[in-house]
Amino acid sequence: MQLTQYSFGTGDRFGRQGSAQLEAVNQAKKRGVDIAIVWNKSHREHTIVGTSPADVRQEADKAVKEGRWQGAYYVDADHIGMNNVDDFLVHSDFFTLDVADFIGEKAEEAKLDAFVRRHHDSCGALHIEGLSAPLRITKEIIRHVAEQYLFAVERAAEIYRYIESKKGAGQFITEVSMDETETPQTPEELLFILAALGEQDVPAQTIAPKFTGRFNKGVDYAGDIEQFTREFNDDVCVIRHAVERYHLPAGLKLSVHSGSDKFSLYPGIRKAIEAHHTGVHIKTAGTTWLEELIGLAEAGAPLPMVHDIYAKAYERFTELCLPYATVIDIDRDNLPTPQQFRKLDGREVARTIRHDATCPDYNPNVRQLLHVGYKIAAELGESYLKAVEEHQAVVGKHVCSNLFDKHLRPLFL
């Protein structure tokens, strides 16, 4: 399998918006841009919602069949490791290998020494096309990268080879994820991470490094946009160099995780991929579920349910936010109380949740709380799903418009 130049990973907590999401990608295709759609769902999300990888495959295949989609599509086993990969083997054809927990754990000394010896010829000023200045490579830098990342790469290779033994070579897409860590990788670090992946024969088609700044769930980027743009551009150039030098897949590209609604970064990403004629993979997660809430609020009849979901999320703040503590930033003092939220009509609720920084009613704190509060809707079970199905015309319109107008259009059209 070969991933297309542009691909977009889109989450669907409750598995009801596959057709609406696909329609957004189809609109881009009608305008001349091919984008592979990747339905991603993690083990954690499955556990909370009570779904399984089989449900995601069923949703994807159903949407493709009903929409007569002729383009590429995949089902992503998102952020998996050896402890849970078996659950995804049958139903997934895209595997995001998450080895962030192994970063900093040292490989055997003999392996570290051998890695440094193999790459000593890179020492000195390494000129890479597209970088404003050469990389200054020393044995100490190579050693540092090996100590920080070689063991993690070995674990990625272990997971990859296990999947390959079950599914066969070339029968799935491989992504390596190193973004869920505290420190961003430098261009030098990324270069030798890629070198290690090449040596381990891991045919990664996308790699998700850690970038500077905060990538909070469901809201815009918090950080230095110019610095991110430089990092993204430098990483694109390093990948191109590594592909030629370390025999990695020709289509290897960057993956931006927690890409949900990072609107301020899209111009820089677009500029870089157009300038270097490369691709990108953007991965979102919970914004589809927020569009469901917006649609239900505007539909009228389900508004009390939306009020109740917020009230319960407010009451269970710590429980819901703790698993996402590193990727949310909520000012509790600027959260309306449940009583205040119940006074809002459907349009006011929609404006509060909808990610529109120009709207005075928009509250990013409410949006982030509800983003991680999907567990409340999951506990409602059939009553929530029935409401979504009964008002799918309104909900689906919001899901499709959000994906196409706010994400695909600024990135690719």
C-alpha positions as CSV (number, residue, x, y, z in Angstrom):
1,M,0.0,0.0,0.0
2,Q,1.2,3.5,-0.8
3,L,-0.3,6.4,1.0
4,T,-1.3,9.3,-1.3
5,Q,0.5,12.7,-1.1
6,Y,-2.2,14.2,1.0
7,S,-4.1,12.4,3.7
8,F,-6.4,13.4,6.5
9,G,-7.1,11.4,9.6
10,T,-10.5,12.1,11.0
11,G,-12.0,10.7,14.2
12,D,-15.6,9.8,14.8
13,R,-16.3,9.0,18.4
14,F,-19.7,7.4,17.9
15,G,-19.3,6.1,14.4
16,R,-22.2,7.9,12.8
17,Q,-20.5,10.6,10.6
18,G,-18.5,8.5,8.1
19,S,-20.6,9.6,5.2
20,A,-20.5,13.3,6.2
21,Q,-16.8,13.1,6.6
22,L,-16.3,11.3,3.3
23,E,-18.5,13.9,1.5
24,A,-16.0,16.7,2.6
25,V,-13.1,14.7,1.0
26,N,-15.3,14.1,-2.1
27,Q,-15.9,17.8,-2.4
28,A,-12.1,18.3,-2.5
29,K,-11.7,15.6,-5.1
30,K,-14.3,17.3,-7.3
31,R,-12.1,20.4,-7.2
32,G,-9.1,18.4,-8.3
33,V,-7.3,17.4,-5.1
34,D,-7.0,13.8,-4.1
35,I,-7.0,13.3,-0.4
36,A,-7.0,9.9,1.3
37,I,-9.3,9.7,4.2
38,V,-8.1,7.8,7.3
39,W,-10.6,6.9,10.0
40,N,-8.6,6.8,13.2
41,K,-9.6,5.6,16.7
42,S,-7.4,4.7,19.6
43,H,-7.6,1.9,22.1
44,R,-8.5,4.5,24.8
45,E,-11.4,5.9,22.8
46,H,-12.7,2.4,22.1
47,T,-12.6,1.6,25.8
48,I,-14.4,4.8,26.8
49,V,-17.1,4.6,24.1
50,G,-17.5,0.9,24.2
51,T,-16.7,0.3,20.5
52,S,-14.3,-2.0,18.8
53,P,-12.0,-1.8,15.7
54,A,-14.5,-3.8,13.8
55,D,-17.0,-1.0,14.3
56,V,-14.6,1.5,12.6
57,R,-14.1,-0.8,9.7
58,Q,-17.8,-1.3,9.3
59,E,-18.4,2.4,9.4
60,A,-15.7,3.2,6.8
61,D,-16.8,0.5,4.4
62,K,-20.4,1.5,4.7
63,A,-19.6,5.1,4.0
64,V,-17.4,4.2,1.0
65,K,-20.1,1.9,-0.5
66,E,-23.0,4.3,0.0
67,G,-20.9,7.2,-1.3
68,R,-19.5,5.2,-4.2
69,W,-16.1,6.5,-3.2
70,Q,-13.3,5.5,-5.7
71,G,-10.4,7.1,-3.8
72,A,-8.1,5.8,-1.1
73,Y,-9.3,5.2,2.4
74,Y,-7.9,3.5,5.5
75,V,-8.7,2.5,9.1
76,D,-6.0,3.6,11.5
77,A,-5.1,1.7,14.7
78,D,-4.2,4.9,16.4
79,H,-1.4,5.0,19.0
80,I,-1.0,1.3,19.4
81,G,1.7,-0.8,21.0
82,M,2.5,-4.5,21.5
83,N,0.0,-4.6,24.4
84,N,-3.1,-3.9,22.3
85,V,-2.1,-4.3,18.6
86,D,-3.9,-7.7,18.4
87,D,-7.3,-6.1,18.7
88,F,-6.7,-4.1,15.5
89,L,-4.9,-6.6,13.2
90,V,-8.0,-7.8,11.3
91,H,-9.8,-4.6,10.8
92,S,-7.0,-2.0,10.4
93,D,-4.7,-1.3,7.4
94,F,-3.0,1.8,8.9
95,F,-1.0,1.4,12.1
96,T,0.3,4.4,14.2
97,L,3.1,2.9,16.2
98,D,3.4,4.9,19.4
99,V,6.8,4.5,21.1
100,A,6.9,7.8,23.0
101,D,7.0,6.0,26.3
102,F,10.3,4.4,25.3
103,I,12.1,7.7,24.5
104,G,15.0,8.2,26.8
105,E,15.4,4.5,27.7
106,K,18.8,3.4,26.6
107,A,19.6,0.6,24.2
108,E,22.5,-1.8,24.9
109,E,25.9,-0.1,25.0
110,A,27.2,-2.2,22.2
111,K,24.3,-1.1,20.0
112,L,24.9,2.5,20.9
113,D,28.6,2.3,20.1
114,A,27.9,0.6,16.8
115,F,25.3,3.2,15.8
116,V,27.8,6.0,16.4
117,R,30.5,4.2,14.4
118,R,28.1,3.7,11.5
119,H,27.3,7.4,11.2
120,H,30.6,9.0,12.1
121,D,30.9,10.0,8.4
122,S,28.1,12.5,8.9
123,C,30.2,14.5,11.4
124,G,31.0,18.1,10.4
125,A,28.9,20.6,8.5
126,L,26.0,18.7,6.8
127,H,24.4,20.7,4.1
128,I,20.8,19.8,3.4
129,E,18.9,21.5,0.6
130,G,16.3,23.9,2.0
131,L,17.9,24.5,5.3
132,S,19.1,28.1,6.0
133,A,22.3,26.8,7.6
134,P,24.1,23.4,7.6
135,L,23.6,21.0,10.5
136,R,26.6,20.8,12.8
137,I,27.0,17.1,13.5
138,T,29.3,15.7,16.1
139,K,29.8,12.3,17.6
140,E,28.4,13.6,20.8
141,I,25.2,14.6,19.0
142,I,24.9,11.2,17.3
143,R,25.5,9.5,20.7
144,H,22.8,11.7,22.3
145,V,20.3,10.8,19.6
146,A,21.1,7.1,20.0
147,E,20.7,7.2,23.8
148,Q,17.4,9.0,23.5
149,Y,15.8,7.3,20.6
150,L,17.4,4.0,19.5
151,F,15.6,1.9,22.0
152,A,12.3,3.5,21.0
153,V,13.0,2.8,17.3
154,E,13.8,-0.8,18.2
155,R,10.4,-1.1,19.8
156,A,8.7,0.4,16.7
157,A,10.5,-2.2,14.6
158,E,9.3,-4.9,17.0
159,I,5.7,-3.9,16.6
160,Y,6.1,-3.4,12.8
161,R,7.6,-6.9,12.3
162,Y,4.8,-8.4,14.4
163,I,2.1,-6.7,12.3
164,E,4.0,-7.7,9.1
165,S,4.0,-11.4,10.2
166,K,0.3,-11.3,10.6
167,K,-0.8,-9.2,7.6
168,G,2.1,-9.5,5.2
169,A,4.6,-7.0,3.8
170,G,3.1,-4.1,2.0
171,Q,-0.4,-4.8,3.2
172,F,-0.6,-1.8,5.6
173,I,0.5,1.7,6.1
174,T,3.0,2.4,8.9
175,E,3.3,5.6,10.9
176,V,5.8,6.1,13.7
177,S,4.6,8.5,16.5
178,M,7.1,10.3,18.8
179,D,4.9,13.4,19.5
180,E,3.6,12.6,22.9
181,T,6.8,13.6,24.7
182,E,7.8,16.9,26.4
183,T,10.8,18.0,24.2
184,P,10.5,18.7,20.5
185,Q,13.0,16.9,18.3
186,T,15.6,19.0,16.6
187,P,16.4,18.5,12.8
188,E,19.6,16.6,13.9
189,E,17.6,14.3,16.1
190,L,15.0,13.7,13.4
191,L,17.7,12.9,10.9
192,F,19.2,10.1,13.0
193,I,15.8,8.8,14.1
194,L,15.1,8.3,10.5
195,A,18.5,6.7,10.0
196,A,17.7,4.2,12.7
197,L,14.3,3.5,11.2
198,G,16.0,2.8,7.9
199,E,18.5,0.5,9.6
200,Q,15.7,-1.4,11.3
201,D,13.8,-1.8,7.9
202,V,10.7,0.0,9.2
203,P,9.1,1.3,6.0
204,A,7.4,4.3,7.7
205,Q,5.3,6.4,5.3
206,T,4.5,9.0,7.9
207,I,6.3,10.2,11.1
208,A,4.9,12.3,13.8
209,P,7.6,14.3,15.7
210,K,7.0,16.6,18.6
211,F,6.8,20.3,17.6
212,T,7.3,23.4,19.6
213,G,4.1,24.8,21.2
214,R,0.9,23.3,22.6
215,F,-1.4,21.3,20.5
216,N,-4.4,21.3,22.7
217,K,-7.5,19.3,21.8
218,G,-10.0,21.0,19.6
219,V,-8.6,24.6,19.8
220,D,-6.0,26.5,17.9
221,Y,-2.2,26.3,18.3
222,A,-0.7,28.0,21.3
223,G,2.9,29.0,20.6
224,D,5.2,30.8,18.2
225,I,3.7,30.3,14.8
226,E,6.9,31.4,13.0
227,Q,9.0,29.0,15.0
228,F,6.6,26.1,14.2
229,T,6.7,27.1,10.5
230,R,10.5,26.9,10.5
231,E,10.5,23.6,12.3
232,F,8.0,22.1,9.9
233,N,9.9,23.4,6.9
234,D,13.2,22.1,8.3
235,D,11.7,18.7,9.1
236,V,10.4,18.4,5.5
237,C,13.9,19.0,4.2
238,V,15.5,16.6,6.6
239,I,13.0,13.9,5.6
240,R,13.7,14.4,1.9
241,H,17.5,14.1,2.6
242,A,16.9,11.0,4.8
243,V,14.8,9.2,2.2
244,E,17.7,9.4,-0.3
245,R,20.4,8.6,2.2
246,Y,18.8,5.9,4.3
247,H,16.6,4.1,1.8
248,L,13.3,5.0,3.3
249,P,10.0,5.1,1.4
250,A,9.9,7.8,-1.2
251,G,6.6,9.1,0.0
252,L,7.6,9.5,3.6
253,K,5.9,12.6,5.0
254,L,5.3,14.5,8.2
255,S,2.2,13.7,10.3
256,V,0.8,16.5,12.5
257,H,-1.1,15.0,15.5
258,S,-3.7,16.8,17.5
259,G,-4.1,18.7,14.3
260,S,-7.7,19.4,15.2
261,D,-8.4,23.0,14.4
262,K,-4.8,24.3,14.3
263,F,-6.0,26.9,11.8
264,S,-3.2,29.3,12.5
265,L,-0.6,26.7,11.4
266,Y,-2.3,25.8,8.1
267,P,-0.9,28.6,6.0
268,G,2.7,27.7,7.0
269,I,2.1,24.0,6.4
270,R,0.5,24.7,3.0
271,K,3.4,27.0,2.0
272,A,6.0,24.3,2.9
273,I,4.3,21.4,1.2
274,E,3.8,23.4,-2.0
275,A,7.3,24.8,-2.0
276,H,8.9,21.4,-1.5
277,H,6.3,19.4,-3.5
278,T,5.7,17.1,-0.7
279,G,2.7,15.7,1.2
280,V,1.4,15.8,4.7
281,H,-0.9,13.8,7.0
282,I,-3.1,15.8,9.4
283,K,-4.7,13.8,12.2
284,T,-7.8,15.1,14.1
285,A,-9.9,13.4,16.7
286,G,-12.8,14.8,18.6
287,T,-14.0,17.8,16.6
288,T,-16.5,15.6,14.8
289,W,-18.2,14.9,18.1
290,L,-18.3,18.6,18.9
291,E,-20.0,19.3,15.5
292,E,-22.6,16.7,16.6
293,L,-23.3,18.7,19.7
294,I,-23.6,21.9,17.7
295,G,-26.1,20.2,15.3
296,L,-28.1,18.8,18.2
297,A,-28.2,22.2,19.9
298,E,-29.4,23.9,16.7
299,A,-32.0,21.2,16.0
300,G,-33.9,22.3,19.1
301,A,-35.5,19.2,20.5
302,P,-32.2,17.6,21.8
303,L,-31.0,20.9,23.4
304,P,-31.8,19.7,27.0
305,M,-29.6,16.7,26.3
306,V,-26.7,19.0,25.3
307,H,-27.3,21.1,28.5
308,D,-27.2,17.9,30.5
309,I,-24.0,16.7,28.9
310,Y,-22.3,20.0,29.8
311,A,-23.6,19.9,33.3
312,K,-22.3,16.4,34.0
313,A,-18.9,17.2,32.3
314,Y,-18.7,20.3,34.6
315,E,-19.4,18.2,37.7
316,R,-16.9,15.5,36.6
317,F,-14.2,17.9,35.5
318,T,-11.2,16.2,37.1
319,E,-12.1,12.7,36.0
320,L,-12.6,13.7,32.4
321,C,-9.7,16.0,32.1
322,L,-7.0,13.9,33.9
323,P,-6.3,11.5,30.9
324,Y,-5.9,14.6,28.6
325,A,-4.0,16.8,31.1
326,T,-1.1,17.4,28.7
327,V,-3.2,18.4,25.7
328,I,-5.9,20.7,27.3
329,D,-5.6,24.1,28.9
330,I,-8.9,25.0,30.6
331,D,-9.5,28.1,32.7
332,R,-12.1,26.8,35.1
333,D,-13.0,30.4,36.2
334,N,-14.2,31.1,32.7
335,L,-16.5,28.0,32.5
336,P,-20.2,28.9,32.8
337,T,-21.9,27.0,35.6
338,P,-24.5,24.4,34.5
339,Q,-27.2,26.8,35.6
340,Q,-25.8,29.5,33.4
341,F,-25.3,27.1,30.5
342,R,-28.9,25.9,30.7
343,K,-30.1,29.5,30.1
344,L,-28.5,29.5,26.6
345,D,-30.8,28.7,23.7
346,G,-29.7,26.4,20.8
347,R,-28.0,29.1,18.7
348,E,-26.2,30.5,21.7
349,V,-24.9,27.0,22.7
350,A,-23.8,26.5,19.1
351,R,-21.9,29.8,19.1
352,T,-20.3,29.0,22.4
353,I,-19.0,25.6,21.2
354,R,-18.2,26.4,17.5
355,H,-14.5,27.2,16.9
356,D,-14.8,30.7,15.6
357,A,-12.4,33.1,17.3
358,T,-14.2,36.1,15.7
359,C,-17.4,35.3,17.5
360,P,-17.8,37.0,21.0
361,D,-19.8,34.0,22.3
362,Y,-17.0,31.4,21.5
363,N,-15.6,29.9,24.7
364,P,-12.5,27.7,24.1
365,N,-12.8,26.5,27.7
366,V,-16.3,25.1,27.1
367,R,-15.1,23.6,23.8
368,Q,-12.1,21.8,25.4
369,L,-14.2,20.5,28.3
370,L,-16.8,19.1,26.0
371,H,-14.1,17.7,23.7
372,V,-12.9,15.4,26.5
373,G,-16.4,14.9,27.8
374,Y,-17.6,12.5,25.2
375,K,-17.6,9.8,27.9
376,I,-20.9,11.4,29.1
377,A,-22.6,10.9,25.8
378,A,-21.3,7.4,25.7
379,E,-22.9,6.7,29.0
380,L,-26.2,8.0,27.6
381,G,-26.0,5.1,25.1
382,E,-28.9,4.7,22.7
383,S,-30.6,7.9,23.7
384,Y,-27.7,9.9,22.4
385,L,-27.2,7.8,19.3
386,K,-31.0,8.0,18.6
387,A,-30.9,11.8,18.8
388,V,-27.9,12.0,16.4
389,E,-29.7,9.7,13.9
390,E,-33.0,11.6,14.1
391,H,-31.2,14.9,13.4
392,Q,-28.5,13.6,11.1
393,A,-29.4,16.1,8.3
394,V,-28.5,19.0,10.5
395,V,-25.6,17.3,12.3
396,G,-24.1,15.9,9.0
397,K,-24.2,19.3,7.4
398,H,-22.1,20.7,10.3
399,V,-19.6,17.8,10.2
400,C,-19.1,18.1,6.4
401,S,-18.8,21.9,6.4
402,N,-16.4,21.9,9.3
403,L,-14.1,19.4,7.7
404,F,-14.1,20.9,4.2
405,D,-14.3,24.6,4.9
406,K,-12.1,24.9,7.9
407,H,-9.5,22.1,7.3
408,L,-9.3,20.8,3.7
409,R,-9.9,24.1,1.9
410,P,-7.2,26.1,3.7
411,L,-4.7,23.3,3.5
412,F,-5.1,22.0,0.0
413,L,-7.4,24.2,-2.1
